[in-house]
Structures are given as C-alpha cells and as structure tokens.
C-alpha cells in the first residue's frame, strides 16, 4: 500500500506445517534497506498466534522520502516466527514446558529469507 511518505507491506502467511505446530510472533521484517535515508522500517505488526491450516496478515510500515529515491531501493525481507507447543487436535497453545526450545517462553526465533522488494520513485507519484 503506497502513501505519499509511507509504504505499508502486508504479508499473508499460511501455516501449513506438516507437524501440526502453531506458530507464534510471526513477523514480516525488512531486515535491511539499500538506502536507509530513503526507505526505513518504522513499525511491525506481527501475528500473535497462527494455528495450523490458518492464514493471517503480518504488517510492516516504512517511512519513505520519495525525493531521495533517485534509483531503486532494495529491501531485504525476512519472515520471523517461533514454534509454539500446542494440542495437535485443537491447535491450542500449551505453555507448560520449553525443553525442546519451543513454547511461549522460547527464545528461539526461526528466520526465513524472502524475496527482496524493490521500491522506485515512480510508485509514489499520484496523478
């Protein structure tokens, strides 16, 4: 979604895990911008929990200085999440253990690299 000085990216995420695990703190993250003075991440809205066979939206808002977009700015994107313990039948999170590095108190975050996004000045021009 393009605005005069902001870019809001919606990442639709589906949990189709083969081991029936609920995902937690699912975030779409702009890990790096090729020009931080032109495009920089300001806020991320993650998906708190994403049960098996469910789809949700994670959001990332960026501030953009269109006048500084002389060339293409490349954004390095990642999907970050935790795997929560959960009841396989219901998908309900079970928070009573962390011996395998999973659960609500887990500090292990999984990172998936996504395709880079290119941002151009022309995308911020309105007729």
C-alpha positions as CSV (number, residue, x, y, z in Angstrom):
1,X,0.0,0.0,0.0
2,X,1.6,3.2,-1.2
3,X,1.1,6.6,0.6
4,X,2.8,9.9,-0.1
5,X,5.5,9.3,2.6
6,X,4.9,5.8,3.7
7,X,4.8,2.2,2.4
8,X,2.8,-0.4,4.2
9,X,3.5,-4.0,3.3
10,X,1.0,-6.8,4.1
11,X,2.4,-10.3,4.2
12,X,-0.2,-13.0,4.0
13,X,1.1,-16.0,5.9
14,X,-0.4,-19.5,5.9
15,X,0.6,-22.2,8.4
16,X,0.6,-25.5,6.5
17,X,3.2,-27.2,8.7
18,X,3.4,-30.9,8.3
19,X,4.0,-31.5,12.0
20,X,0.8,-29.6,13.2
21,X,2.6,-26.9,15.1
22,X,1.1,-23.5,16.0
23,X,3.3,-20.6,15.0
24,X,3.8,-17.5,17.3
25,X,5.0,-14.0,16.9
26,X,5.0,-14.3,13.1
27,X,6.6,-11.1,11.8
28,X,7.4,-9.7,8.3
29,X,10.6,-7.8,8.8
30,X,12.5,-5.5,6.5
31,X,16.0,-6.6,7.7
32,X,17.9,-4.2,5.5
33,X,17.4,-1.3,3.1
34,X,20.0,-0.4,0.5
35,X,19.3,3.2,1.3
36,X,18.2,3.9,4.9
37,X,17.9,7.6,4.3
38,X,15.3,6.9,1.6
39,X,13.3,4.0,3.0
40,X,13.4,2.7,6.6
41,X,11.2,0.4,8.7
42,X,9.3,2.2,11.5
43,X,6.9,-0.4,12.9
44,X,5.9,-4.1,12.5
45,X,2.7,-5.7,13.5
46,X,3.1,-9.4,14.0
47,X,0.6,-12.3,14.2
48,X,0.5,-13.3,17.8
49,X,-0.5,-17.0,17.1
50,X,-1.1,-18.7,13.8
51,X,-2.8,-22.2,14.2
52,X,-2.3,-25.0,11.7
53,X,-4.3,-24.5,8.4
54,X,-4.9,-20.9,9.2
55,X,-3.9,-17.7,7.3
56,X,-3.1,-14.3,8.8
57,X,-1.6,-11.0,8.0
58,X,1.7,-9.5,9.3
59,X,2.3,-5.8,8.6
60,X,5.4,-3.7,8.2
61,X,5.2,0.1,7.9
62,X,8.1,2.1,6.4
63,X,8.8,5.7,6.2
64,X,9.8,6.9,2.7
65,X,11.5,10.0,1.4
66,X,10.4,9.9,-2.3
67,X,12.7,12.9,-3.1
68,X,15.7,10.7,-2.1
69,X,14.7,7.8,-4.3
70,X,17.0,8.6,-7.2
71,X,17.4,4.9,-8.0
72,X,15.8,1.7,-7.0
73,X,16.0,0.9,-3.3
74,X,16.2,-2.8,-2.4
75,X,14.6,-4.1,0.7
76,X,15.9,-7.4,2.2
77,X,12.9,-9.1,3.7
78,X,12.5,-11.9,6.3
79,X,9.7,-13.9,7.9
80,X,10.5,-14.5,11.6
81,X,8.5,-16.8,13.9
82,X,8.5,-19.1,16.9
83,X,7.1,-22.6,17.1
84,X,4.7,-23.0,20.0
85,X,3.8,-26.1,21.9
86,X,0.2,-26.9,21.1
87,X,-2.5,-29.5,21.2
88,X,-2.4,-31.3,17.8
89,X,-6.2,-31.8,17.8
90,X,-7.2,-28.2,18.8
91,X,-4.2,-26.1,18.0
92,X,-4.5,-24.5,21.5
93,X,-1.1,-23.4,22.8
94,X,0.3,-25.4,25.7
95,X,2.7,-23.2,27.7
96,X,4.0,-25.7,30.3
97,X,7.4,-26.6,29.0
98,X,10.3,-25.5,27.0
99,X,12.6,-28.4,27.0
100,X,12.8,-28.6,23.1
101,X,13.2,-24.9,22.5
102,X,9.5,-24.4,21.7
103,X,6.7,-22.7,23.7
104,X,5.7,-19.2,24.6
105,X,8.8,-18.7,26.7
106,X,11.1,-19.9,23.9
107,X,13.9,-17.6,22.9
108,X,14.5,-19.4,19.6
109,X,13.3,-17.5,16.6
110,X,13.2,-19.1,13.2
111,X,14.1,-16.9,10.2
112,X,13.1,-17.5,6.6
113,X,14.7,-15.3,3.9
114,X,12.1,-13.9,1.5
115,X,12.5,-12.3,-2.0
116,X,13.8,-8.8,-1.9
117,X,11.4,-6.0,-2.7
118,X,12.4,-3.1,-5.0
119,X,11.0,0.4,-4.3
120,X,11.0,3.1,-7.0
121,X,10.2,6.8,-7.0
122,X,7.5,6.4,-9.7
123,X,5.5,4.3,-7.2
124,X,4.9,7.4,-5.1
125,X,3.7,9.7,-7.9
126,X,0.0,10.4,-7.9
127,X,-1.9,11.7,-11.0
